[in-house]
């Protein structure tokens, strides 16, 4: 952990590296021909021989370089045809050998992929994994832990459950709460909707009028979940920031003829960072015995900040809660958490039955496969647990507060400008703003030029039908100066 003044921040790798030798297509083609003519006898996929040892050293060198401080430039992402010309056909019958194969891998990972951990990559909710989390993820892959059930992955699952308990405590969930790690917010939201639907049907019987209640600003995965589950989506009108309110929900419920089985709220809207009226919505859900779901995939990470935690009042009453540690808790992708107030309801909805699973189904220990729409899974929560153990929770608190502070200062700089206007004050770390007088084509042209010059990445979004600009700060290495450099180009 580094100390910057009085603020502790996690060691988040800032850029990566571009000092990777370019692929020589002729060299590779020649090498492939030689391998074809002189195949190595006894080659196997699983042998740890001298070649594998050399590859391991090369890989470790790459990891050390990637996690170091060598700046990586922002370049436009190549097209598929450009990449095909650049690489040629790399998959052959006999292989190119580990050395050339890894050179092609590092070139594709570094030089041909966008550096989302760059402090001026501000377009989406990009991930900024801590160095410790990345290294733990590498160790996890090497350990090859099968984390479906306790029988095979007891130690890793125990570690994951400790990380889940930390998140549950932050949200104010009861001791009986539990859940699992999934690949991302989309699958986590779908799983929560599935459990809510199964619970409603168990209590009320089947209905052909089942529906999810959500605002227009709810994440697109809520709409996808409605399609997958073949249920309707009833829109609750949002307030001026798109937030669901107690009054709007009550009015919708009084007028709809749908059987609402879940109210899907948002704690940190992806588009503008707004948080729904969680306490008010919770009161109505309790009164009507409706499943209260909170999608905190982006914003939920701010629960780790003592400063931001009061913004989430009412979240402790949720029946299910999604938080993506790969968004704002500095875990590598892919890592999402799904917590249940009553995990037994999730177990009933998700447990798979098969003859070969009898020994698993009869077990009394915690099997993550019972709590999500998944079976085979890696222990993706271990890197988060490791970072918590290595750095402590205070480091998360400080790192998130850094992001919040930078977003607030950026909003102030925009507000003080003559040609820029804030669309709304940021609740968390998303800042929406407009360039006065610009139209759609000017926004798009500016965004493309910003990336072409390598200064940063900021893409337009839509707010109430108007194209505006959006920045999202989830990388503690992003500074106000980074954002000011970008704002200067809007004059």
Buried (B, 14 or more C-beta within 10 A) or exposed (E): BEEEEEBBBBBBBBBBBBEBEEBEBEEBBEBBEEBEEEEEEEEEEEEEEEBEEEBEEBBEEBEEBBBEEEEBEBBEEBEEEEEEEBBEEBEBEBBBBBEBBBBBBBBBBBBBBBBBBBBBBBBBBBBBBBBBBBBBBBEBEEEEBEBBBBEEBBEBBBBBBBBBBBBBEBBBBEEEBBBBBBBBBBBBBBBBBBBBBBBBBEEEEEEEEBBBBBBEBBBEBBBBBBEBBEBBBBEBBBBEBBBBBBEBBBEBBEEBEBBBBBBBBBBBBBBBBBBBBBBBBBBBBEEEEBBBBBBBBBBBBBBBBEEBBEBBBBBBBBBBBBBBBBBBBBBBBBBBBBBBBBBEBBBBBBBEEEEEBEEBEEBEEBBBBBBBBBEEBBBBBBBBBBBBEBBEEEBBBBBBBBBBBBBBBBBEBBEEBEEBBBBBEBBBBBBBBBBEEBEEEBBBEBBEEBBEEBBBBBBBBEBEEEBBBBBBBBBBBBBBEBBEEBBEEBE
